[in-house]
Amino acid sequence: MSSWTEAIRARLLRQIEEELQAGIPNDERVTSIAIVVLGVLMVLYFLAHQRRSTGFFTATFGTLEALLLYGSILYWIITSALLLAGQKDLSRDLDSFGGLIFATVGIAWLLMVFPFDFAHFADLLPSSIRFLVRWISNDIARVLMVLGFIGHAVAAGYSLILRVFVRRAGAAHLQ
């Protein structure tokens, strides 16, 4: 085997061992708290853009696009909240058997339709902090979405493979 495949195999075995252990590591707890807080803030921010018709959402932002945008964010909030509630297996199952795939498809669709106008993204922020996001143009947003799509696609594949191996190892461990 090449050193690359051996490294992947070793990483997968380490990850399986970690997943079989009870409890949730502190770094995952902190990350989950951040995802829940930032996710809620993102949903509220996007809803404010919708309600105030700032121009951030274009005419092509319909029901399907809203479902995919908000659904992807809510998926992250729900899986993180489940993890914080001690439901590690349920959170991982939701990630592996649908959530990551849903978010990947959602990002791909939103990228194709691109129902956003990032010239208005900072409009709802106080003028003193608009500079934090004013630099995000439509082109930069598209690049970030492509990176998000790639990251989600890779994570979906890896997560699914990992979850199958964890379930097998857990079943073997119980016998």
C-alpha positions, 0 to 999 in steps of 0.5 A: 500500500502507498503511504497515502492509502496507509495514512487514510486507513490509519486515520479511519481506524483512529476515527472509528475508535474515537466514535466507539468511545462514550462521551463527546470530546470538549472540542466537539462541544465547543464547536457544536455550541458555536454552530448552534449560535452562529446558525441561529444568527444566520437564520435570523439575519437571512429572515430579516433580509427577506422580511425587509426586502433589502435586495439581497434575495433576488426574484429567483429566490423561491420556496425551493431555494428557501427550503434548501438555504434554511434547511441546510442551516437548520440541519447543522443546528439540529445535529449540533444540538443533538450532539450537545444533548448527548445524542451522539449516535443520532447526530452522526446518523443524521449527518451520515445518512442524509444531512450532509447529502441534503446540504451538498445538493442544496449548495449545488442548487443555490450555486446554479440558481444563485438567488443572491445579490451580495451588494446588499448583504451588509445592508442590515448591519450597523454602518460601523461594522459593515466593512466586515462583510462588505468585501463579499462580492457575488464572485467571492460568494460563488467561490465560497459556495463552490468550496462549501460544495466540495467540502460537503461532498467530501464530508458526506462520502467520508462520513457515510463510510465512517458511519458504516465501519463504526456500526460494523465495529460496534456490532462486532464489539457487542458480540 
